[in-house]
Amino acid sequence: MAGFLSQIWTVIVMNILSLPRRLWMSLASVFAVGVVVAVLLAFLAMAKGFENTLAGTGSDGIAVITRVGSQSELNSVLSRENVNAVINAPGIALDASGDPQYSAELFVIVDGIKRSSQTEANIPMRGISLEGLGLRERMQIVEGRAFEPGRNEIVVGQGVQREFDGFELGREIRFGKTNWEVVGVFSTGGSAFESELWADAPTVQTQFQRGSSFQTVRVRLAAPGDVEPIRTFIDNDPQLLLDVSTESDYFASQGKALSSIAIFGWGLSIIMGLGALAGALNTMYTSVAARSREIATLRAIGFSNFSAFAGTLAESVLLSVVGGILGALSAWVLFDGFQASTLGGSFTQVVFTFDLTPELVRDGIILALAVGRIGGVFPAWRSARVPVVTAFQSGE
């Protein structure tokens, strides 16, 4: 057994030491695999970053009430009567005065200019009460102040300020026929709320001609995570065609709509991987052809067929792993921590940060290994079948 393993190791070392003779072909194979892995990790880091942004947005201590069947806030419509009725449901926390802690909110879409492309994109503008600010975890005004009720003033999320032009503190912005002054900048710890503009709800209703309607009601739960008392209250009133869920569950469901990012990334990478696989096959067949006399000579002096097979396969795997590592490093340098925005569930931009985790890097290396193993197995089989007589043929 020791001799058998020694043969395999000897052939592997010989193959690796002979790589400089096939430098450009080997580098092409490494580059192809590296590009495939980098592209895959870019998509996966994008999907992971978006998922993390939404996961950090929701709270189990807050419930979101929407119109039944609505897939997003944009599709939900609540009347003032709906709001007045549902805030009296059991299970809602009360403040020191004995009033329910809630925020009736509306959601409109305005245009902004993206810094990266100088093109228009949808931004969510939320009509909210000052009490509603306190229903956002980790919310703090980092510049300026909060808006004043009844005035055309907005506070801007840090994500909007990073990704869009014209939202600096003190600037006036025109939406439709109305000018709005930026009086503050807020942070919510990197959550999706930082992709929004906030203004006084009655003022937004007036300026956007929304009457007395809202899209959602947010309430603080008396028992975090327990929405059953509210759900039972809604079910017992046939006039309340509403749905309720914890904020964390609500945003988790919104994130599922963009799970296709990762699926698309895998699909594109597999297609590109076929191209890399063709390159690996070509490289390894060339390697076997260039070393056919060496392989035959080893066979003639007693090396086994399997040692030739293992040596060629190991060379292919090594090149692919090097490509995978370089691709992962490139993705980490170019994309990890990169900030971008994409279309969310309400057809508005959500600002998020790419997140290249060790688990994603592992997936990229696994893909590289798959390319190396599949791309090396057929050339390795060919090397194992090189006739011994080749060792005695003329090299002319």
Steps between C-alpha positions, in 0.01 A plus 500: 500500500786738584652441157166560332450832682862594428441451129191723506684772691798486265280544191306787663825683582635443147181637346503810717870566433435477126231773508741778386531316167125556452486837674261690275254214463506448875448870571207508258337214689562672835357827366185335363422332831582818692252703293225243556555502877521879517172542310325244720622661822398846379139386458500304825651792694232725353221263603651453846539873553140565399381219728700641792357848443143375516573264788639793699193710427230301676427477871299239690379775730321686220202379295411615149132515403414513128204440272436128466662350188737790438849392396666826599421832664440649158204266444344557841230761567354571846229750581503721808213286630714187464778665696274625778349155540811286496706707744250401770586132458638310802869418492611855415733667751377816671698811584510676839169672422330173419487566124601235245850534357448509126592678179263525203718542192470555128743417225557700182760476226720793395788531257867530581819512293742215567858614549647200318303527176340848512167336414163534670392235748206458736550597865244422774367802686322409821241710673552433868427650840762609748380211718580269209867598519515331839365177353822454301777320682839673500349808337693819567533840335868529407480843335253784537166435667168321456229649278235726651137391458309706244811616313649385169808354667665164455768297673715285277639152562878467483464241223310747281757769566785265398339371180306800369585859409337807646402385850758691700394670822336837428421425135157559351359223283200524271258210477217575260391856570628512857836596646630308801789600724749244629523577872660179630684179424421182690660161555335171592815289526514407132143370468272546198343806665815693407381475138202725577400864536277582799256788535194596702214264404215757475724726291581215260129416477423859405785556254450167323119517511458182701200617701495327839632164377805310624692191389605345830464525874795417720434415863720408791408157636423450867677163473778495236425252225138440603258629234224249574284736712502753215433231238207365701358851536524551122345161422205576727417821313386428141550865406873481574650337191848525644807288553754521781851364545808587697726747329778240477269252323369773272845599374611138474211441257600810304853362465379179339404696191869558427624149571523469120823702518688200641321259263594715201859519625527122521338458157735748334802352677411147391472617138835679528635195681434292189731735313762468772453123488571499127815701568608258773445201270706665225779588744519150644482321166787721385688414818453126442609530136813696595598245765399181325861373477560581868182317599589202285853492642363494854270216400795312347702516822212369711269793585133405503226628271327653802804712588481663157126548544538652848784730395305650212184540707696665782647750252154594375363539853799710606456743211129533575554553873757772427247659265230470765717665766597784266134544401395512865771755581394713205136487610598593854707799387243625248168423667519436875360811667398651166186711537227493239125524459252278323128481441313368804159350556318836471671592171726742682874500559643320803855598593715214629860382538651196327600237757752234396490248784735202555209267414464666159876471437470131585228462236724670243792267575266199476399617152867534405569147627211367295639662184846360575380146568268478201749674273780268607338158511487434124856620427613299805332191356684562173833536678443165672459338157815638334670196339832399653651478152477881477802517731716337234380706204716769347435852616557637148 
